[in-house]
Amino acid sequence: MWSLRMRSSINENGIERHISGAEGIYNLNELEIFLKKFLKRAIEHPIGMPDKIVFTVEKIKEPIQNVKVLPLKTIFCNSPEEAYEVIKENILKIGVSEKALYKAWEVIRNYKMRGATIIDSLSGDRLEPDKERGVRVSRIQMDKNRKIQILRKIKNLTNQPQRVIEALTLASKVASLDDVVAEICVSDNPDYTTGYIASRKLGYLRITNIKKEGESIGGRAFFVKTPLNIEKLIYFLEKTPVIVI
C-alpha cells in the first residue's frame, strides 16, 4: 500500500499560505487515478489557483492500524451564534473547560495555521511545539465499504459528500486516542460553512452555519488530557497509517 498526499499553496508577500490538501492510502494501480483527482482538486479550489502543488508518494512499511468510524449526526443551526452555543453545550459536558474552548475559537478565528492546534482541555494552554505549522493528521483512508455506507447516509444532507468522508476519516483517527477529549473544526474554505465537533463520547457532530458564507476563517483544535506524551501523540497523528472501518 502507498500513502499519497497533496498540498497546495500560494505565496503572499513572501509567506507561503496553505490552500488545500488531500490524501489517502491506495494500491499501486490506483495511484495514477488519484494523482489526477488531487491535481484537479488543487487547481479548482474556490480560494484560487495555487502557485505551488506538492505531491508525496510514499510506500507504507509499517503495519496499518484499523480504527472504528465515529457515529455521524447532523445538527442544523441558523447562524454562527446558534452554532457556537451548540458547540459550547456539547463540548463542556464531556470535560472541556470554557477557557479551553475560548482559546480554540480564538486560534480558529485569528490564525492561519497549516495544521491543528493542541490545547489542554482544562487550562486552555497550547501544547503543539510549532505554533505556526501545528499538527497535521496524515496517512489515513476510509474502508471502501464503510465509505459507501456513509455516502448513502449523507446523500440528502450535503452537495459535497467527499468533504464529509475526509473529515470523518480524520476525526475518527484523532478520537481513537485515549489522550484526546474532543476535536473542533471549521473549514477555511469560504464556500463551506458546515463544521464539526467530535469525540468518542459525542460521535461526529456536523454543525451547519458554523460561520458565515464567504468567510475564509477556519482551523482545527484537539483538546487533550494532561499530562501526556506529546511526541507520541503527534507521531501517531502524523505518521501511523490508519484505515477507518
C-alpha positions in Angstrom: 0.0 0.0 0.0 1.1 3.6 -0.7 0.4 6.9 1.0 -0.5 9.7 -1.4 -0.6 13.3 -0.1 -1.2 16.6 -1.9 -0.6 20.1 -0.5 -1.2 23.3 -2.5 -0.2 26.8 -1.5 0.2 30.4 -2.8 3.0 32.9 -1.9 1.6 36.0 -0.4 4.3 38.7 0.2 6.9 36.1 0.8 4.7 34.0 3.1 3.5 30.6 1.9 -0.2 30.3 2.5 -1.8 26.8 2.5 -4.8 26.5 0.2 -5.8 22.9 0.0 -4.7 19.3 0.7 -5.9 15.8 0.1 -4.6 12.3 0.9 -5.3 8.6 1.0 -3.9 5.1 1.2 -4.0 3.3 -2.1 -2.8 0.3 -4.0 -0.1 0.9 -6.6 -2.5 0.6 -9.5 -4.8 3.3 -8.0 -2.1 6.0 -7.7 -2.4 7.4 -11.2 -6.2 7.8 -10.8 -5.9 9.7 -7.6 -2.9 11.8 -8.6 -5.1 13.2 -11.4 -8.1 13.7 -9.0 -5.9 15.5 -6.4 -4.4 17.8 -9.2 -7.9 18.7 -10.4 -8.9 19.5 -6.8 -5.8 21.7 -6.2 -6.3 23.8 -9.4 -10.0 24.2 -9.0 -10.1 25.4 -5.4 -12.5 28.2 -4.6 -9.8 30.3 -2.9 -7.9 30.4 -6.2 -5.1 28.9 -8.3 -2.1 27.9 -6.2 1.4 28.6 -7.4 2.8 25.5 -5.7 1.5 22.0 -5.6 3.4 19.2 -3.8 2.7 15.5 -4.2 4.2 13.0 -1.8 4.0 9.3 -2.8 5.4 7.0 -0.1 5.4 3.3 0.3 3.9 2.2 3.7 6.3 -0.1 5.5 4.7 -0.3 9.0 1.5 -2.2 9.9 -1.7 -0.3 9.1 -4.0 0.0 12.1 -7.8 -0.2 12.0 -9.9 2.3 14.0 -13.7 2.4 14.2 -15.6 5.2 12.4 -17.4 7.6 14.7 -21.2 7.7 14.6 -22.4 10.6 12.5 -25.1 13.1 13.2 -26.0 16.5 11.7 -27.2 19.4 13.8 -28.9 22.2 11.9 -28.2 25.7 13.1 -29.5 29.0 11.6 -26.5 31.2 12.5 -22.9 31.1 13.7 -24.1 32.3 17.1 -26.5 29.4 17.4 -23.8 27.0 16.2 -21.4 28.3 18.9 -24.0 27.7 21.6 -24.5 24.1 20.4 -20.7 23.6 20.4 -20.4 25.0 23.9 -23.3 22.9 25.3 -21.9 19.7 23.9 -18.2 20.2 24.5 -18.4 21.4 28.1 -20.3 18.4 29.2 -17.5 16.0 28.2 -14.8 17.7 30.1 -13.5 20.6 28.1 -13.4 23.9 30.0 -14.9 27.1 28.8 -11.4 28.6 28.9 -10.1 25.9 26.6 -13.0 26.3 24.2 -12.4 30.1 24.1 -8.7 29.6 23.3 -9.6 27.1 20.5 -12.1 29.6 19.0 -9.5 32.4 19.2 -7.0 30.3 17.2 -9.6 29.2 14.6 -10.7 32.8 14.0 -7.4 34.6 14.1 -4.6 32.3 13.0 -3.7 30.9 9.6 -2.2 27.6 10.7 -1.3 24.8 8.3 -2.3 22.2 10.9 -4.2 21.8 14.1 -3.5 23.3 17.5 -3.3 21.0 20.5 -5.0 22.5 23.6 -5.0 21.4 27.2 -8.7 20.6 27.8 -8.7 22.3 31.2 -6.1 25.0 31.3 -6.5 26.1 27.7 -2.7 26.1 27.2 -1.5 25.5 23.6 0.8 22.4 23.6 1.9 22.0 19.9 5.7 22.5 19.5 5.4 24.5 16.3 2.7 27.2 16.7 2.8 28.2 13.0 2.7 24.7 11.5 0.6 23.0 14.1 0.0 19.2 13.8 -1.2 17.6 10.5 -3.1 14.4 10.7 -1.9 12.1 7.9 -1.8 8.6 6.4 -5.5 7.9 6.6 -8.1 6.3 4.5 -11.7 5.1 5.0 -12.6 1.4 4.2 -14.4 1.3 0.8 -17.5 -0.5 2.2 -17.7 1.9 5.1 -17.4 4.8 2.7 -20.4 3.6 0.6 -22.4 3.2 3.8 -21.6 6.8 4.9 -22.3 8.2 1.4 -25.8 6.7 1.5 -26.4 8.2 4.9 -25.5 11.8 3.9 -26.5 11.9 0.2 -29.5 14.2 1.0 -27.7 16.3 3.5 -24.8 17.8 1.5 -23.7 18.5 -2.0 -20.1 17.9 -1.0 -20.1 14.4 0.3 -16.3 13.8 -0.2 -15.6 16.6 2.3 -17.7 14.8 4.9 -15.9 11.5 4.2 -12.5 13.0 4.6 -13.3 14.9 7.7 -15.0 11.9 9.3 -11.9 9.8 8.5 -9.6 12.3 10.1 -11.8 12.8 13.2 -12.1 9.0 13.7 -8.3 8.6 13.8 -7.9 11.5 16.2 -10.7 10.3 18.5 -9.2 6.8 18.7 -6.5 8.2 21.1 -7.2 7.9 24.8 -5.5 11.3 25.4 -7.9 13.2 23.1 -11.0 14.5 24.8 -12.6 16.2 21.7 -11.9 18.0 18.4 -13.4 21.1 16.8 -13.1 22.0 13.2 -14.1 24.9 10.9 -13.2 24.7 7.2 -11.3 27.7 5.9 -13.0 27.3 2.5 -15.2 30.4 2.0 -18.0 28.3 0.4 -18.2 25.6 3.0 -20.0 26.7 6.2 -20.5 23.3 7.9 -18.0 22.4 10.7 -18.0 19.7 13.3 -17.1 18.7 16.8 -16.1 15.1 17.5 -15.2 12.7 20.3 -15.7 9.1 21.4 -18.5 10.3 23.7 -20.2 12.6 21.3 -19.5 10.9 18.0 -19.1 13.1 14.9 -21.5 16.0 15.1 -21.8 18.0 11.8 -22.9 21.6 12.6 -24.3 23.7 9.9 -23.7 27.5 9.6 -20.7 27.4 11.9 -19.5 30.5 10.1 -20.9 33.0 7.5 -20.6 32.2 3.8 -17.7 33.9 2.3 -15.5 33.9 5.4 -12.1 32.4 5.0 -11.5 31.9 8.7 -11.0 28.3 9.8 -8.9 25.8 11.7 -8.8 22.7 13.8 -8.2 22.2 17.5 -7.6 19.0 19.5 -8.4 19.1 23.2 -6.3 16.7 25.2 -5.9 15.4 28.8 -2.6 16.2 30.6 -0.1 15.1 31.5 0.6 13.2 28.2 3.5 12.2 25.9 3.0 14.9 23.3 5.7 13.4 21.0 4.0 10.0 21.0 0.6 11.7 20.3 2.0 13.7 17.4 3.8 10.7 15.9 0.5 8.7 15.8 -1.4 11.5 14.2 1.1 12.3 11.6 2.9 9.0 10.8 0.9 6.0 11.8 -1.1 4.6 8.8 -4.8 4.1 9.7 -7.8 2.6 7.9 -11.2 3.7 9.3 -13.6 0.8 9.3 
